[in-house]
Amino acid sequence: MMEGCRHQYSRLLMVLLILFLALVFPSSSSPATRRFQFNVRRKKVTRLCHTKQLLTVNGKYPGPTIAVHEGDNVEIKVTNLIATNTTIHWHGIRQMRTGWADGPAYITQCPIRGGQSYTYKFSVEDHRGTLLWHAHYSWQRMSVHGAFVIYPRMPYPFQPPFQDEVPIILGEWWNKDADEVEREMMMTGDGPENSQAYTINGMPGPLYPCSDKDTFIQNVVPGKTYLLRIINTALTAELFFAIANHTLTVVEIDGLYTKPFTTTAIMIAPGQTTTVLLTADQVPDSSAVFAMAATTYVTSIFPFDNSTTMAFLGYKPFKTLKLETLNRLSSLSSVQNLPHMRDSAFATEFSSKLRSLASAQYPCNVPKTIDKRVVTTVSLNLQDCPANQICKGYHGKRFFASMNNQSFTRPLQSILESHYKNITTRVFSSDFPEKPTASFDFTGIDPVTSNMNTHFGTKLLVVPYGISLEIVLQGTSFLSVDNHPIHFHGHNFFIVGRGIGNFDVNKDPKKYNLVDPPERNTVGVPAGGWAAIRFKADNPGVWFVHCHLEEHTSWGLAMALVVQNGANPSQCLPPPPADLPSC
């Protein structure tokens, strides 16, 4: 199929000749090309009284915002100025037939080596809203991340008009280098060291040591409305976010419009974005400020960072935050609408309110019928400790994770490049199981006494171009139930169903929402439950599917989806760019 597609490219020569004049003399409606330069380098940064050489893009933490318009062509030259490898992923950009620009290391490209550059080229046609970009090599995402904003061609489909827009980037801080945290975890077989702080726009806020000055403050004009672009870039935590005394109106998730609804707080998983309207309609006291805060949403029994990051909303003519005011406001009681860390009822209710806009201008194109259903468990695992090793996981074993009991191992070569060149290899195979390898009470088993050993390898799920695909993500109770945020590269999808317990193929599909299900690129699989998604596999290439809790991806909770080429050249993967890095 790949060879046939290459032959068909020669048939496009006549069309290219006809279009030659249009290329030489472009019309005013031709898409603009926006160019950016990313230099990956270290910069000395201090947080929590601790100074370290932090990995950054262009010396900024968080990194620079990419702002483009719907339909633009985008070129981002990434130059690696450090000794170790790196890649960048443009999270939520579907990369239609531009899989070479997707970014995950060893899936769609070999990493960018130290001293080398690679230019990511792609279009944002039919994209709009709030997305993000981040490193996709090891745990570099901890500090190498930023907002990706796409302004729409058409007016926003929500009211009222807003005064300004504000990025709210939620993250985590470790005093250690993030890669060191991962190395120690994988070496010992234990869970990762907890982060020392959560952050809002890179700032921990006054609840942490030495952090009064490292507090984000956003000024607002009383009576005006603001668009908050909230992004969760944390590595290990789903987060609750709220602003004291204020309600938020959700209008968009993962760059896709929703039916607006008001809420006192949001729950947002790593890799997800939530865009909300905030109206400065409260009457402040003499301090003229209100606290905003984020804290973790906890569903597992594993140790976690139970702290809270805080920032402030300053009503003009607010100028400075006095120390005594800071001390008075720096308590969780000042944000009473922030949910408790284990408030699963709020998280479930919030998720249930998310619905696609499903308007004439922005229809909900959910597949009503499907060509294939794949059911996969998403699970934590406990592996027997190898001989002559000391493992620090539970019961002296090692933690891993899997999908359908397959713990994903990244090869030291690009799967996409091997797929394009039809290179056969023993490193990976096209036999990812399309249903669990054994049927049992997935969410009711004993969490610690069952056999939780997994299999290791690089098994690919291969599907034909254009099929309507349903994937049921089934949680398990191995070790602990957990809320897994699963991110799909290359495709958005519709969340047609969720439930607690085990998915029942005879009953649950009858309750699917096929009218206005939320469309996303990252879905939270409920703790002790399942989520069903549908999409059309219309983007040829190799696409990473993985948990966006970074330790789970390191442990192997991932797979790769291969969408084969279609019959026409416009349904085929083009050749790789000349500057694609080599392994």
Disulfide bonds with the S-S distance in Angstrom:
Cys5-Cys572 1.93
Cys49-Cys210 1.50
Cys110-Cys583 1.88
Cys385-Cys391 2.09
